[in-house]
Amino acid sequence: MKFTLKPYQADAVAAMLSSLERAKNVYERENVPTSVSLSATTGAGKTVMAAAVIEALFYGNETFDFEADPGAVVIWFSYSPDLNEQSRFRLMEASDKIESSDLVVIEPPFAKPRLDPGKVYFLNTGKLTKNSLLTRGHVEVEEGEVLPGLHDAAQPDMQGWTIWETIANTISDPDMTVYMILDEAHRGFRADRSASDKPTTVRKLVNGHSGYPPIPIVWGISATIEQFRNAMTEADSSDARRALPPIEVDGFQVQESGLVKDTVVLEIPAEAQAIDLVLVRRAAKKFREASERWERYCTDQGLPDIVRPLLVLQAPATPDHDKIGEAIDVIFDEFPTLPAGCIRHVFGEHTPQRFGAHDVDWVEPQTVEDKTHIRILIAKDAISTGWDCPRAEVLVSFRPAREHTHITQLLGRMVRNPLARRVPGDEVLNSVDCILPFFDRTMAGNVVKYLTGKIDGVPDGSGRKAIIEECKLLPNASVDFVWPVWDSIPTMTVPQRGAAPVKRLASLAHALATDGVRPGAVKEVAGLIHAALDGANVEFASKVKASMAEVLAVRLQQISGRLGKGNIAYADIFEQADERAIRAAFQDARKAFGSDIASMYVDHLVGEDGEDDDLRDAFIRAAALATVPEIRERIDARANEIANTLFAEHRVDIKSLRDDRQSEYEDIRALAVEPQVTSLGRPKTRIEDYVEVDEKTGQLARAPLAPKHLMSDEHGQVPITKLNDWEREVVFAELKRSVAWYRNPPRQATDSLGIAYRDGSGDWHSMHPDFIFFSEVNGKVVPSIVDPHGHHLGDSTEKLQGLAKFAEDHGASFHRIEALSRVSGNMRVLDLTKPAVREAIYAGGKTPIDFYESPIADDYDGPGL
């Protein structure tokens, strides 16, 4: 893969490969077709995950311990040829093994008796209709009228087979396995169809019809997968198809990854009046400022391409072309440096349209992202699904308020980050603006609740903010003396889906060499590991010798019996390993030490003057070393030691790199088995809301303001939103004894203090304490963690244990580390700097409320409480 998978993507790919392997076994052994679904929120990278799965099907993958399926054929099916073309391009963009010739768009004439293995074939609904040149002559008949093995069909002109016959022949080939990926799988499985209704094209393809067999393995992908899943469950209950357990990507992890934007800013009129063009002017101003900000950032970072933001004008179903023309005039008046010819439309009419004085050509929606000269896009419904444009930064919707569903669908297309990562510390560049001239505050409040509570499956508490009245925050000059203290605060990375320590070290060395931080790092690191392997080879010589004998011996078991006799005899047989068997054994070394290190070690053993026999012995020895547990442990420990040294030696150098490269090092750091400690990055901008939505009534109210925050508006204040009453009490109480404070973002980011903890299953997660307060102690400013957290949450105990461990390891960096909760009307506090408190929490056996009610907790002594 050209892209490094995010942890949640790697988990989903591993789960999907396991399901597909199981599906193939079920079909081969029981002749039962199967289905599996993958649901992931908009922006999760479904096509990237699909590319990784397809690549593994065709070529295998040692990371996921998955063997290639030599007969694999993939049919990629969607409702739209444009969506297929976009998916085809993304597969090529993501995979370094799948070539253009492997991605075949089926077009007439398609004269093949069967599909070829190792290829992805793209089909859409229109290609399977009765009028399609691929199916012309295909006659549908009732299932009972079809004789076994015969199809009542004539061939289309210039083709020997209809597409239905080609697919059927492929399914019937015992050496082939047909996998079908249904993109946007909820389409074609409408829940309102009765059993007597004529089946949709998708259902015919999936379930078979007119004597044609069903697709053996169906994989549905969608953000809203429920209709597909229900259809597959119905098939399962009728024994027509076995539905395997669904795979779901946690929307919280998607938000944490930085692939999607953290903040949606909504702009609405304060009162009902015809001021839509006033808001258009404001949108144009935001559009211009976003363009300037992105240009500065990309230039400062030395990025090869400048992000060119896009402004989307969303028209109602029956658009007023003159009104849209007026809006375009306002945009150019506010942003006069926009180039000529920068406007396109994606209306259903694929012809030029005239908006006021502007003649605007049509463009294919899926091409807009790459056509960066397009800066203004006029749309109705065409881009609400199946379309991605991460550079879309500002939306102006002329949709009436009752059509808020169209707004939220479109925002789902726009929330992707244009760099596929969060811009460190800059919430302005991590936001999208939505201007709604015809919405009132009640309707806007509904949109807020939708976006923050559920957007294509992202759960409540995901960290996404929806802003109604924007408050832009910059570093507060009145408390800038705190920043040197901030720079010394430790934070933790959450271990990602594990890589072998030697592989992690090799990745680090490659990155250091690539960035010019440590030229020759790869060769240097390889030499250190080779020396460690040489030492282990001597120290564990007897075990290595025994392991080499195992590599050379291929074990077979002979089972024999005499006809008519009940006795069966078993005998072990040993054969000498051939070159193929030795190379297969060497795969253990590649998995343990990484391909590069393992291959370089073979070269090291052979030397410059080595012969063929020396090369064979080197492969055997390398394979043997990887199978001795003590050596694996020794090498893993040495690799971690070297990696930690390199990170420490080049901490400042890495901090000096551009943001995307620093992000790469953080990903490598997180590949460790245990959480790693790093330092916080400084926030650059934040966005908060001057108003807040009452969760019960939906009414809007002014948010209270607080001083001394590290990030503030021009008056030195910050609005406090989305805090309950007792959390606000804690803030104002702590402010009486603090010189500054910081509201910690609830997500993994460079400017968010994170603490790793294990859940009940042993998996790692990250918690983010609510507040950091800074106070003066003995003439020195020191930070304190104060986390007023509900004791009712399911993972409260695990989080307490994680916070306690952090206090044990890093308590010296803080004045206080406290967890608070309100119990029976009283505020209680657990002081985690106390060993006795930590020991009680480690011991467990109690609910969180028991800890707060026990003698290890104290009454909170915040001033004024």
DABEL-V195514 format. One line per field, one symbol per residue. psi: psi as a letter, one per 30 degrees, with the letter a starting at -180 (. if undefined). burial: + if it has 9 or more other ideal C-beta (glycine too) atoms within 8 Angstrom, else -. A space follows every 10 residues. Layout:
# DABEL-V195514
psi=???
burial=???
This chain:
# DABEL-V195514
psi=kfkkkleeee eeeeeeeeee eeeeeeeeef hklllkkjkk lkffheeeee eeeeeeeefl jfeghkkkjf gkkkjjklfk eeeeeeeeee eeeekgejle ffjjjjkkki ikfllklglk kklleffglf fkfffkfkkk lkeffkkkfk kiklklkgkf kleeeeeeee efjfgljjkk jjkhffkfhk fgklfflkll eeeeeefllh fkllkejkjk klfifeeeee eeeeeefggf kkjlklkkkj feeeeefgfl lfkjkkklkf ljligefeee eeeeeeeeee eeeeeeeeee fhkfkkkjlk kkjjllejkj eeeeeeeeee eeefifgklk ggkllhlfjh lklkjbgkkk llkkeffeef iffjfkkklc ffgfkgkkif gjfkkjkgkl efhfeeeeee efffgkkfgg lkjkfjfefg lkkjkifgkl eeeeeeeeee efejjhfklk gffkkkkejk jkklkjffgf ffeeeefgkk lkkkkajklk eeeeeeeeee eeeeggeikg eeeeeeeeee eeeeeeeeeh eeeeeeeeee efkjklkkkl lkkfkfkkkk kkkklkkaee eeeeeffeee eefkeeeeee eeeeeelegl leeeeeeeee eeeeeffjee eeeeeeeeee eeeeeeeeeg eeeeffllee eeeeeeeeef flelkkkalk lkkellklkf llkkfefglk lkkllklgkf klafgglkkj lhklefeeee efeeffglfl lkjkkhljlf gkjkkklkaf fgkklkljke kkkklkjhgk kklkkjijkk ffkfgeeeee eeeeeeeeeg ffflekjkkl lkjhfkkkkj jffkeeeeee eeeaglleee efflffllkk hkkf.
burial=+---++++++ +++++++-++ ++++-++--- -+++++++++ ++++++++++ ++++++++-- ++-+-+-++- ++++++++-+ -+++++++-+ ++-++--+-- -+++++-+-+ ---++-+-++ +++++-+++- -+-+++++-- +----+---- +++-++--+- ++++++++++ +-+--+++++ ++++++-++- ---------+ ++++++++++ ++-+++++++ +++++-++++ +++-++---- ++++-++-+- ++++++++++ +++++++++- -----++-++ ++++++++-+ +-+++-+++- +-+---++++ ++++++--++ +-++++++++ +++++--+-- -++++++--- --++++-+-+ -++-++-++- +--+++++++ -+++--+-++ +++++++++- +-++-+++++ ++++++++-- +-++++++++ ++++++++++ +-++++++++ ++--+++++- -+++++++-+ +++-++--+- -++-+++-++ ++++++--++ ++++++++++ +++---++-- ++-+++-+++ -++--++--+ --++--++-+ +++------- ---------- ------+--- +++-++++++ ++++-+++++ ++-+++---+ ---+++++++ ++++++++-+ ++-+++++++ -++--++--+ ---+--+-++ ++++++++++ ++--++-+-+ -++-+-++++ ++++---+-+ --+--+++++ +++--+++++ +----+++++ ++++++-+++ +++++-+-++ +++++++++- ---+++++++ +++++----- +++++++++- +----+++++ ++++++++-+ +--+-+++++ +-+---++++ ++----++-+ +------++- ++-+-++--+ -+---
